[in-house]
C-alpha cells in the first residue's frame, strides 16, 4: 500500500483530515462540523474538547476510507484556525474556559484603550499587527482576568496557553509537547517577529506570565510523536502552520510578490514578501509566513472576517439555502442584484476598515427583491471585500499581481470567481485540488521528513478572466463603499 502524509486541517466550523501521497494526490478525506457558541452579541466560542474530538474522528475516518493504518502514515502536518485562544491545565489537559474564537469581539473596548494610550506603533513595530480584538493577546488576558485564580495558577506554571495548533499538538502527543510554530506565534500580538521570541514588554503590557506560553519552533520541524494509544503507533508530527500561511505554501507561492486568496469562513489574502518583513501603510498586517530551518519567510496579509460564514448564515440562520453549494444556482437566477448590497459585518470589518463596531446590513431592498437577489449580493460582498484588500496591497507592495491564486471551500463556486475576476480586473486561477491549506501543512511535514521537495507539484488550474467594463466595475465598487461606510461604528453608537 502507498504511504501517505496525513494533514489535519482544524478550521473555524469543521475539523478535516486529508491523506495525501508524497506527490500531492488527494487519497482520502473526512470532515466533521462542530458547535458554534454565541454567549452574547459579538462573542464567539468553541468547546476545546469538541475541537479535538472532531479532529480525532476525522483523522480515523480518513484512514478507514482507504483501509490505511498508522503504518501507512509517513508523517502528520497540522494547520489551524488562527488566533483562537485556549487555556488548559498542564497536568490534566482540561480547559479552564471555552476557546475564545478569532471572530470574538469581547475585548474590543480594551483594545481601544491600548490605542488611546499610544501603544499602536510599538505593537506594530514588534509584531507587525494592528491593535485589534482579533488577535490572541487580549483574549488570553480576558481568560486570566475572568477565570477565578487563573493568573496565579499561570504564574506557578500550572496552566498552558495555546492557539488551536498547540492544543491539538498537546493532545496528539499525550500532553508531552507544548509548542507552536512561527506562523501561529506571529498572530498572537505577543511575538516579536524580528527576534523570534515572546516579547517581554508585551507580556508585561497584557499581564501574561511567560510560564504559560508555548515553545516556538520553525514550521517544518519534528515537534513530537502522536501518542501510541490514538492510532496504535507513534507517528512524527513534522509540520505546523496557521491556515492562511499553510495555504500560501500549498499554492507554491514561494517567490516574493506571489499572492493567494482563501475563501473560507473568512477571506484572507496573503503576499509573500521574502525574508524581509514589509510594514504596511494601508491597514495590512505583517506576519511570518513560515520558518524552514534557519530561514524565515514573511507575508503581507489582508483579513476579511466574514466570507463563507455568510453563506452558512443564509443556510442555517435564514433558511434561504438547503446547502452551501446551492448558492451558485440560486444566484444565477438573476442577472444582477438590482441594487441590493450586503455588508457582512457580523463581527466588525477587517482590512482596510479595522472597525470592530461595524455590523451587518442589507441595503437597497425593494418589493421586487427576491431570495436570488440577496444570495447574489452575499456572493458579491465576498468579492468586494477581497477587492478592497487587493487595492491596498497594491499600494503597499508597489506592484499589481499578475493573477490571483484562489482556494478554500467557496472557491468551488464558478460564479463567485467570475465576479472576482470582474471586480479585480485580474485573472483568477483555481487549482484542480482546492484543499491547498491541508496540502501546505502536508508539504511542510513532508519537507521536514525528506519525502517532499520544493517546488511543490500542483495540478492544472482553471482560469477566470475579466468580462466587464472599467465603468461598470467602478460603479459596483462605489456602491459597495457607500454601503460599507454606513455600517461603521454601528454597535458603539447604539449600545
N, C-alpha and C positions, 0 to 999 in steps of 0.2 A: 504494500500500500504506500501511496505517496506520503511524504512528510509535509506537515503544514506549519504555518505560523498562525497563532491564534491572536486576533485583535479583539480587545474589549473596548467597546465604544459606549461609554456611560453618558447619556445625554440628559437634557432637562425634563423630557417627558417619557423617555423609554431607555431601557438598557439593551444593547445589542452585542452580539458576539458573532464574529465572522472568521471563517477559516480561509486563508489564502495559501496558494502554492508559493514557493520562492520566486516564481516568475510573475506573480501578481494576479493569477487567475483566482476568481472567487469560487470556492468549492462548496461552501455551506454557510448559512446564516440563521440566526434566530433572534427574536426581539420580544420584549415584554414591556408594556406600559406600566406606570405606577401612579399613585395618587398625587395630585397637586393640592396643597393645603393653603387656604387663604384665610388666616385668622382675623385679619382686619383689612380695610381698604388699603391697597398698596403693599401689603405684606404677602410674601410667598415663602412657603416652607416645604420641605420633604422629610419623610421618615428615613433616617440613615440606614436603619436595618432593612427597610424595603428596597433602598437603592442597592445594597449588597445582595440581598436575597434575589432580586430580579436579575441582577448581573450573573449570579451563580447559576440560576435556572437557564438563562440564555446560553451560557458557556456549555453547560451539559447538553442542552438540546442541539446546539450546533454540531457537537461531536456525534451525538446519536444519529443525526440525519444522514451522515456518511459512514456510520459504523466505525468511527475513529475512537481510539483510546489515548490515554496520556502518552503512550509510547510513540504515537504518531505526531506529537507536537514538538517542534524544534525549540520554540520559544514563545513568549507571550509579550504583547505590546498593549499598553493602556493609553486610551485617550478619553477625555472627560469634559463635562460642562465645567467651565472655569469660574473662579471667584466664589462659588458656593462654599459655605463655611460650616465646618463640623468640629465639635469639641467632644472628646470622649475620655473615659478613664483609662489610664495606661495599663493597669493591671487586669481589668475585666473586659475592656473593649466596649463597655456600654456608653452610648452617647448621653451627655448630660442635658441636651436640648435638641430639638429638631434641627436639621440642616437649614440654615438661612440661605435662600437661593439668590443667585446673582441678580435676579429681577427685583428683589425686595427693596422697598424704599423707606423702611422704618428709620434709617439713620440719616435721612436727608437733612434734618434740622442740625444735627451735629456737624455734618459736612459743611453746612452753611457757616457755622461758627468758625470752622477752620479757615475758610476763605476770608471771612471778615477779620480774622486775627492775623492775616498776612502770610499764611503757610503755602499759598499756591505755588510760588516759584521754587521753594526749597523741595517740596514734594515732587514737582515735575522734574527738577534737575536730578534728583536722586533716582526716581522710579520711572520716569518717562510718562507718568499718568497725570490726569487731571483729578482734582479732588471730587469724588462722587461716591454716593452710597452703593454704587455698582460693585466696587472692589471689596476685598475681604477684610481690610483693616478695621473699618468701623463696625462690621458685622461681628468680628471676633471681640472687639471691645464691648459691644452690646451684650453678648453672652456672658462675658466675665463680669459685667456690671449687674446683670439681672438674674443670674442663677445664684442662689444663696451659697456663699462660701467658695465660689468658683475661682476667684482670683487668688485667694490664699492657697487653694489646692494647686493652682497652676504654678505659683511660686515654688511650692515644695516639689514640683516635678511629677505630680500625680496625674496631670491631665495632658492630653495631646491635642494640638490643633492640626487640622489639615484641610486642604481642598479635596475634592472628590477623589482625585488620583491617589492621594495619601491615604485616605480612608479605605479605598479598595486594596492598596498595597499592604496596609497593615492587616487587613482581614485575610487576604490571599496568602500571606506568609505566616498566618497563625500568630500575629502580634509580634513578630520578630523584627520587622523593619518599619521605622517611622521616617519616611523620606519623601521628597518631591523632586521635580526637575526644574531647570532654569526657567522654562517657558511658563509653568504654572506659578512659580515663585514670583515672577515678574508681574503677575496680575493681582498681587495681594495689597499693593501700596505700602509694603513694609520691606521690600527687597531692593537693594542698591544694584542697579543693572550695570554699573561700571566696575564695582569692586566684587560683584557676585557674592555678596554676603547679606544677611539680615542687618538692617541699618539700626545701630544703637539709638541714634537720635529719634528715629521714627517710632521704634518700640517704646521709647520713653514718652513720646508725644501721645501715643494711644494707650499708655499704661498697660503694656503687654510684656510679661516676663519672657525672656529668651528661652527658659526651660520648656515652654510649651511648643516651641517652634520645631519643625522637622529639619533634618539634614537636607541640604540642597546639592544635587548631583547633575551631571550632564544628561541630556535627553536620551542619547544612545549609551546605555550603561547597564551593567548587570546589577540590578537593585537587590535581588534576592531570589528565592525559590518559592514556588507555591507549596503550601502545606500538603504533605502526602495524603492527608485524610480527604482532601477535596476531590482529587481525580485519581488517586491510587498511586501517584508517583510525583516526585518533585520535578518541577519544570522551571527553567530560568525565566525571570521577568526582566527583559533586557531593553525595553524602550518605553518611555513615558513622554507625552506632550499634551498640552491643552488642545481642545478640539480644533480651534482655528489654526493654530500653528501646525498641528498634525495634517490638516487639510492642505496647507501651503506646501508642506513637504510631500504629501501624497500627490499633489498636482505637478510635482517636479519643478516647482518654482525655485530653482537653485541659483539663478542669476539675479543680481541687483536690478530692480525695475520690473521683475516678473510679478504679476498681480493675479489674485484669485478672489472669488466671492462665494461664500457658502450661504445657501438659503435653508437654514434650519429653523429652530424655534425662534431665534433671532437671525439677523443677517450680518455677516462680518466680512469686510473686505480688507485684505492684507497685501502689502507690497514688500517684497524682500529688499532690504537696503544694505545687505552685505555685512561686513564686520564692523561697521561704524553706526552707532545709533544716531538717527536724524530727529531733531527736535522740531515738532510741528508748530507752525504759527497760525493754524486754522482749525484747531479743535480735534486734531487726530491724536492718537496715542502712540507712544514708542514702547515696544515690548521686545523681549527676547524671543526669537522665532524657534531656535533650538540650539543645543550645545552638543557637539560631536568631538570627543577628545578634548583638546585644549582650545578648539576653535568655537567661537560664539557667533551666531548669525542673528541680526536684528531685523525688525519689521516695523513699518508704519501701519496703523490699523484704524479703520473707521467702524463704529459699532452701531448697529440698528437693533434696538431691544426687542421689537416685536415684528416678526416676519411670518414664518409658517404658523406661529401661535395664533395669528389672526384667522387662519383657515380652520384651525381647531376650534376657535371661538365660534365661527359660523356653524361648524358641525355640532359641537357639544352644548354650547350655551344658547345659540339662537335657533338650532334645528333647521337651518337652511340647506344643509348638505347631509346626505346619507353617509358619505365618505369624503375624505380629503381629495381623493383623485377625481371626484365628481366636479370639482370646482372649474376645471378647464371646459368641460362640456357645457355647463350652465352658463359660464361667462361668454361663451361663443354664440349664445342665442341672440345676443345683441351686438351691434357693430361698434358701439362705444358706450360710455357711462351716461351720456346725455347730461353732462354737467355735475353728476354726483361725484363727490370727492370724500374719501375715507381717510382719516388720520388715526393710525393705530397706536395712540399714545397711552396704552393701558397702564404702563408703569413709567410714564415720562417719555422723553425723547432723547436719543443719544446724539451721535455726531450729525451735524455740526452744532446742534442746539444746546445740548447738555442741560436740559431742564427737567428735573425730577418731578416738577409740579404740573407739567402738561398732562392732559387727559384726553382720551379718545373722543372722536366726534365724527359725525357724518353730515356733510354739507350738500346743499343743492337738491334735496328730495322734493319731488312734486307728486301730484296724484297719479301721474303716469309711471312713477318709479316702480320697478319690479325687482324680484329676487335676483334676476340675472344682472341688473344694473349694479346692485350692491356687491354681488360676488365679484363682478369685473372690477369694481372700484377697489376692492380689497387686494386683488392681484396687482392692480396698477400702483397701489400705495407701496407695495414691496419694491417695485421698480423705481418709484420716485425717491424713496429713501436711499436706495443704492446710488441713484444718480447724484444726489446731494453729496454723498461720500466721495464718489469719483471726482467730482469737480474740485473739492477742497484738497484731495490728494494730488491732483494735477498741479495745484498751486504750490504745495509743499515740495513735491518732487521736481518741479520744473519740467515735467515731461508728460506726454499723453501716452498711455499704454497702447500697444498695437492691437491688443484684443483683451477680452476679459474671460478668464477660465472660470467655470462655474461648477458647483457641486451641491450636495445636500438634497434632502428629500423633495423639496419643491422644484428643484431644477429638472425634474422629470416632466414638468408642465411646459409643453411647447409654446403655448400662448404667452405664458409668463416671460419666457426667454425672448420671444419675438418683440414683446413690449419693451423689454430691457434693451435690446439692440436698438430699437427706435429711439428711446429716450436718451441713450448714451451716444448714439451715432458711432458705435463701435461694433465689430464682430464679437459675437458671444460664442464661446466654444465649450461644449459639454462632452466629457469623456464617455466612452461606452459604459464604463462602470462608474457610477456617481458616488460610490462608497469610498471617497478619497480620504475622508477623515480616518476611517479604520485602516485604510491602506497605508496612510502615513505612519500610524502607530506600528503597524506590522513591519514597515520598511525600516524604521528606526531600530526595532528589536532585531530584525534580520541583519541589518548592517553591523550591529554590535556583535552578533554571533557569527558573522562571516558568511551568511547564506544569501545575502543580497548585496549587490554592488551598485554604485552610482555610475551613470544616471539611471534613475528608475525607469522601468519599462512601462509604458502606458499604451492602451489600445487606441484605435482610431476615435476621432471626435466628430460630433455633429455641429455644424456651424450655422448661426442665425445672423443674417445681415440686415442693416437698417433699411426701412422701406418708406419712411415718412419724410416730409419736407422739414427744413430748419424752422420755418414759420410755425408749423403745427407743433413741432417739438417744444419750442419756446412758449407757446400758448399753454400747452399742457403743464409745463413746469411752473409757469406763472400762477396758474390756478392752484396748484399744489402748495406753493409757497404762501399764498394768501390764506389757504385753509390751515396749514400747519401753524402759522403765526397766531391765528386766533385761538389755538388750544394752549398756548404758552401761559404758565402761571395759574392755570385754572384751579387746581387744588388748593393752592396757597390763598388765592383771592376769595375762595368760597369755603373756608374752614368753618 
